[in-house]
Amino acid sequence: MLIQESEGDAQLTNLSTRLLARTLGVGGFDLTQPVYGIPVQTPPLSAAYTQWNSHPMPLPPATDTSLRKDNGAHTAVIGDEKAAQQTNTFLRTGMAVSICGGPCDI
């Protein structure tokens, strides 16, 4: 399983993505923000959580409210060439690999 989180996602909160990864016991790599309960592991991994930063603005509020307009973070990962390369490698080999050589900025 490969979980690619888009930091600052206004459509699917980072909290829910991180809760999913933690509940499933998935390790992470190339993280820009450490997440409680998600161990940092060395790729390649058969199941992994990764973070992608498209520097969306505005960021979602910390309250239980939504943005008035989407900030584009949700679809930024889907359209990124490096994220697509990571997904394609995972689908071909069953292993999640580090594509960015560290945290991934889009």
N, C-alpha and C positions, 0 to 999 in steps of 0.2 A: 504494500500500500504506500502511496506517495501523497502526502498532504502538503500542498503549496499555499501558504498563507500570504495574502497581500496586506501588508501593514497599513493600518488606517482605513480598512475596508468599511464603507458606509452601508453596504447591503448585508454583509455577513460579518458580525462582530468578531474581532480577534479573540475575545473572551470565549466565544463558542467554538472557534477553531481550536484553540488551545485546550479547552475542556475535552473535545473529541480526541485529540492526540494523546492527552494525559490518560483518559479513560481507556483507550486502546493500548496503552503502554508503549507508544511509539517514541523512539529516540530522535533527537534532532541534530542537525549540523549546520555550520555556517550561519549561526543565529546572530542577529543584531541586538535582540533583546532576550536575555535569559528568561526562561519560563519555569516557574515552580512545578516540580513533578515531571518535567520532561528532561531526561538525562541527555547531555551532549555526548555524542558518539562519533566515531570516525567512519566515514563512508569508505567503500560502498556498503549500503544497508538494504536488506530486503523489505524493510518498512521504515519510512522516514517522514519527519516533519521539517519543512524548510520555510524560511521567511523571505519575502521579496518586498523591497521598498521602492515604490514608485513616487515617493514624496508627495502624496496627495494633499490637496488643500481645498477646503478646510478639513481638518481632522474631525472625526465624529466626536460629539460631546461625551463627557464622562458620565453624564446623567442618563436616565432611561427615556431618552428622546432621540429622534432621528434628525438627520440633516434635511433641510428644505429641498436641497438639490444634490444629486449624486456627485461624488468627488472623483469618480473614474477609477478608483483603486481596485474595485472588484474585477473589472475586465482587463486591467493593465497586465496582469500576469499571463492571462490567456494569449494576449497579443505580443508577448515578449519572445524574442528569438532564443534567448538562453533558457528560459523556462520551458519552451517547446522542446529544446534539445534535451533537457533533463527528463521531460515526460517521455519523449521518444526512446531515449536510452532505457528508461525504466520499463516501458512496454516491450522492448526488444529483448532485454536481458533479465528483467525481474529484479534489478538492482538500482537503487537511487545513488547517484554519484554527484560529487561536487562539480558544478559547471563554472562557478564564478571564482573559485579559489579563495573563498572567504565570503563575507556577507554579500548578498546580491542586490545591487542597485539597478533599477530599471531607468 
